[in-house]
């Protein structure tokens, strides 16, 4: 939700991180900030757990309701809403 690439690097596989970085980096380079809050987390399930390339990998499935939005470097809202839940 926050667009924190350092945290995402620690939590994601190389492939997943590559997709997220390619998606987020252009906006971060423009000074955009990502905001949000998870309001509800449901149907959490561990789908699989295994070791790949000597690293533990846990695949999870879940549904959330969240508030998320993006602001530009002037503080103007450019995507999402500050007060509407999204699934």
VENMO-V924896 format. One record per backbone hydrogen bond with DSSP energy under -0.5 kcal/mol. CO is the residue of the C=O (numbers start at 1). NH is the residue of the N-H. If there is no record, write none. Layout:
co=CO nh=NH
co=CO nh=NH
This chain:
co=2 nh=34
co=3 nh=5
co=4 nh=8
co=5 nh=9
co=6 nh=10
co=7 nh=11
co=8 nh=12
co=13 nh=17
co=14 nh=18
co=15 nh=19
co=16 nh=20
co=17 nh=21
co=18 nh=22
co=19 nh=23
co=20 nh=24
co=21 nh=25
co=24 nh=27
co=24 nh=28
co=25 nh=29
co=26 nh=30
co=27 nh=32
co=28 nh=31
co=33 nh=71
co=35 nh=69
co=37 nh=39
co=37 nh=67
co=40 nh=65
co=42 nh=63
co=45 nh=47
co=45 nh=61
co=48 nh=59
co=50 nh=52
co=50 nh=57
co=52 nh=55
co=55 nh=52
co=57 nh=50
co=58 nh=60
co=59 nh=47
co=59 nh=48
co=61 nh=45
co=63 nh=42
co=65 nh=39
co=65 nh=40
co=66 nh=68
co=66 nh=86
co=67 nh=37
co=68 nh=81
co=69 nh=35
co=70 nh=78
co=70 nh=79
co=71 nh=33
co=72 nh=75
co=76 nh=72
co=79 nh=70
co=86 nh=66
